[in-house]
């Protein structure tokens, strides 16, 4: 039971910090999961990636992380702890100026694990440019990048 309480407290604390959105707390989330639940960087990136493909809020990955840690009960605990708003409007307004920096650190956390060679960097640059310049559905770009990555991996 203490494991479930710890799971709830970690994600409730992350919910408080997620003023700029869930992406703002990715580095802290990764650190907390590694420290308290021995959650590897690879598990983190995989859970985050699958969560981004699912329709709905962009941080559905936390439910996947909860399930990976403690099954269906863990997923439910994490969903409640992370998604039930637990801050007041004034606290949110006070913390909004730092949200951009936190989101940038979240991007860095994912990028340092994912951008491992020139091919992955080039692919990220192309996909990022397409996201900015076109109205293509991001899910299609993610799936396309995955397919290209598979082809490149088999060719090398």
C-alpha positions as CSV (number, residue, x, y, z in Angstrom):
1,X,0.0,0.0,0.0
2,X,2.9,2.4,0.7
3,X,3.9,1.9,-3.0
4,X,0.5,3.2,-4.2
5,X,0.7,6.1,-1.7
6,X,4.2,7.0,-3.1
7,X,2.9,6.7,-6.6
8,X,0.0,9.1,-5.8
9,X,2.3,11.5,-4.0
10,X,4.8,11.7,-6.9
11,X,2.2,12.3,-9.5
12,X,0.2,14.7,-7.4
13,X,3.4,16.7,-6.8
14,X,4.1,16.6,-10.6
15,X,0.5,17.8,-11.2
16,X,1.2,20.9,-9.1
17,X,4.3,21.6,-11.1
18,X,2.6,21.1,-14.5
19,X,1.5,24.7,-14.8
20,X,2.6,25.1,-18.5
21,X,1.2,21.6,-19.3
22,X,2.4,18.1,-18.7
23,X,5.5,18.5,-20.9
24,X,6.8,21.1,-18.5
25,X,7.5,18.4,-15.9
26,X,9.0,15.7,-18.1
27,X,12.6,16.0,-16.6
28,X,11.3,16.0,-13.0
29,X,8.9,13.1,-13.9
30,X,11.8,11.0,-15.4
31,X,13.9,11.7,-12.3
32,X,11.2,10.8,-9.8
33,X,10.3,7.6,-11.7
34,X,13.9,6.5,-11.8
35,X,14.5,7.4,-8.2
36,X,11.4,5.9,-6.6
37,X,10.3,3.1,-9.0
38,X,13.5,2.1,-10.9
39,X,11.9,3.3,-14.2
40,X,14.5,3.4,-17.0
41,X,15.0,6.1,-19.5
42,X,14.0,3.7,-22.3
43,X,10.8,2.8,-20.5
44,X,10.1,6.5,-20.0
45,X,10.6,7.4,-23.7
46,X,8.5,4.4,-24.8
47,X,5.6,5.3,-22.4
48,X,5.8,8.9,-23.5
49,X,5.8,8.0,-27.2
50,X,2.8,5.7,-26.9
51,X,0.9,8.3,-24.8
52,X,1.4,10.9,-27.6
53,X,-0.2,8.6,-30.1
54,X,-3.4,8.2,-28.1
55,X,-6.3,10.6,-28.7
56,X,-7.1,12.9,-25.8
57,X,-4.9,14.9,-23.4
58,X,-1.2,14.9,-24.4
59,X,-0.1,13.5,-21.1
60,X,-2.0,10.2,-21.2
61,X,1.5,8.8,-21.0
62,X,1.3,9.1,-17.2
63,X,-1.5,6.5,-17.2
64,X,0.8,4.1,-19.1
65,X,3.6,4.8,-16.7
66,X,1.3,4.1,-13.7
67,X,0.2,0.8,-15.4
68,X,3.8,-0.2,-16.0
69,X,4.7,0.4,-12.4
70,X,1.7,-1.1,-10.6
71,X,-0.8,-2.5,-13.1
72,X,-4.4,-1.2,-13.5
73,X,-4.5,0.1,-9.9
74,X,-1.3,2.1,-10.6
75,X,-2.8,3.5,-13.7
76,X,-6.0,4.6,-11.9
77,X,-4.0,6.2,-9.0
78,X,-1.7,8.1,-11.4
79,X,-4.7,9.3,-13.5
80,X,-6.5,10.6,-10.5
81,X,-3.4,12.2,-8.9
82,X,-2.1,13.8,-12.1
83,X,-5.3,14.9,-13.8
84,X,-7.5,16.2,-10.9
85,X,-6.6,19.9,-10.7
86,X,-4.9,20.5,-7.4
87,X,-3.8,24.1,-7.7
88,X,-5.6,27.4,-7.3
89,X,-5.9,29.9,-10.1
90,X,-3.5,32.3,-8.4
91,X,-0.8,29.7,-8.0
92,X,-1.1,28.8,-11.6
93,X,-0.8,32.5,-12.7
94,X,2.3,32.9,-10.4
95,X,4.1,29.9,-11.9
96,X,3.2,30.5,-15.6
97,X,6.4,32.6,-16.4
98,X,8.6,29.6,-15.7
99,X,6.5,27.1,-17.8
100,X,8.4,27.9,-21.1
101,X,11.7,27.0,-19.5
102,X,10.2,23.8,-18.1
103,X,8.8,22.8,-21.4
104,X,12.2,23.4,-23.1
105,X,13.8,21.2,-20.6
106,X,11.2,18.5,-21.3
107,X,12.0,18.7,-25.0
108,X,15.7,18.4,-24.1
109,X,15.1,15.3,-21.9
110,X,13.4,13.5,-24.8
111,X,15.8,14.7,-27.4
112,X,19.0,13.6,-25.6
113,X,17.7,10.0,-25.5
114,X,16.3,10.0,-29.0
115,X,18.8,12.0,-31.1
116,X,21.6,9.5,-31.2
117,X,23.1,9.9,-34.7
118,X,22.9,12.2,-37.8
119,X,20.0,10.3,-39.3
120,X,17.8,10.7,-36.2
121,X,18.8,14.4,-36.0
122,X,18.0,14.9,-39.7
123,X,14.6,13.2,-39.3
124,X,13.8,15.3,-36.3
125,X,14.7,18.4,-38.2
126,X,12.5,17.4,-41.2
127,X,9.5,16.5,-38.9
128,X,9.9,19.6,-36.9
129,X,9.9,21.7,-40.0
130,X,6.8,19.9,-41.4
131,X,5.0,20.5,-38.0
132,X,5.7,24.2,-38.2
133,X,5.1,24.8,-41.9
134,X,2.2,22.5,-42.7
135,X,-1.1,21.4,-41.1
136,X,-0.3,17.7,-41.3
137,X,-1.7,15.7,-38.4
138,X,1.2,15.2,-35.9
139,X,0.2,11.5,-35.5
140,X,0.8,10.9,-39.2
141,X,4.2,12.6,-38.9
142,X,5.1,10.4,-35.9
143,X,4.1,7.2,-37.6
144,X,5.9,8.3,-40.8
145,X,9.0,9.1,-38.8
146,X,8.8,5.7,-37.2
147,X,8.5,3.9,-40.5
148,X,11.5,5.9,-41.9
149,X,13.5,5.1,-38.8
150,X,12.8,1.4,-39.3
151,X,13.9,1.5,-42.9
152,X,17.1,3.4,-42.0
153,X,17.8,1.0,-39.1
154,X,17.5,-2.0,-41.5
155,X,19.7,-0.4,-44.1
156,X,22.6,0.4,-41.7
